[in-house]
C-alpha cells in the first residue's frame, strides 16, 4: 500500500444498557497526500523550500484535531456511536519535517488555546520521545511524539466522556472495559482472565470490567480456528472484540 494513502476504520455502536451486536465496519480513505519536486536550479522554488524546512509550524484550520499544515503523512481515525455525529475517540497520526522540540511547543500552544490542561503526573519529555496526558473539554487526551529520521511522528488522541457514558462503554474509574460482540450466524465463545463468555448468534454484546494489565484471550467459533492474542488494557481504555458475519474474529478495536 502506498504510504501516502491511509485507510481509516470506523466502527459504529448503538447506545443503550447493552451494546447491540450488530456493529458495522465502514472503511473510508481519509487522506491522499500529493508530493511535488522542486528543481534545484529554479529560483522561484527557493522561498517554498525555505518555508518547508523552517522551524515555524502553522496550524491547519481544516483538521479535527490540531495539526501543522506542513507534513509528509497525516491521517485521522475515529470510532463513533451509530446516530451520534460526535466520535467516541479521535486519533490523529502524522509525520512532520520538524524538530521534536518545535512540535512539542506547537502542541502546547495549540492545545492550550483549546482548553486542554496538561497533566504532569507520569509525563515523559526527552530529546527523542514525549508522552503527555491532558484533560480536554470533552474528556481525556494523550500526546505522543517521537523522533523519526529527520522529522517527528505525532500521535494525538481525544476521548469524549459523555458519548462513552451514553453508549455504556465508559470504564469504571481506574479500570478498563472489554466489549464482546457476535454478529455471526453461530455461537461464539471468549475466554479471558479465567472467564468464559458465550454469545449466541445475533445476541446483544456484553461488557466485562478488568483491572489494567496484559491479558491473553481466545475467541472460538465452531468451524473456524481459534483466535488467540494478547491485549494491554490501560486504565480508562475500552476495547472491543467482535466476531464478524463470516465467523472470523475481527482485529481488536480500541473504542475509547
RANORFEN-V984534 format. One record per run of one state. SS is the DSSP state (H for helix, E for strand, L for the rest). FROM is the first residue (numbers start at 1). TO is the last residue. If there is no record, write none. Layout:
SS,FROM,TO + SS,FROM,TO
This chain:
L,1,4 + E,5,13 + L,14,23 + E,24,32 + L,33,42 + H,43,52 + L,53,58 + E,59,59 + L,60,67 + E,68,68 + L,69,72 + E,73,81 + L,82,86 + E,87,96 + L,97,99 + H,100,113 + L,114,116 + E,117,125 + L,126,128 + E,129,135 + L,136,139 + E,140,148 + L,149,150 + E,151,159 + L,160,160 + H,161,166 + L,167,174 + E,175,182 + L,183,187 + E,188,192 + L,193,194 + E,195,199 + L,200,205 + E,206,211 + L,212,212 + E,213,221 + L,222,226 + E,227,233 + L,234,237 + E,238,243 + L,244,248 + E,249,249 + L,250,252 + E,253,254 + L,255,256
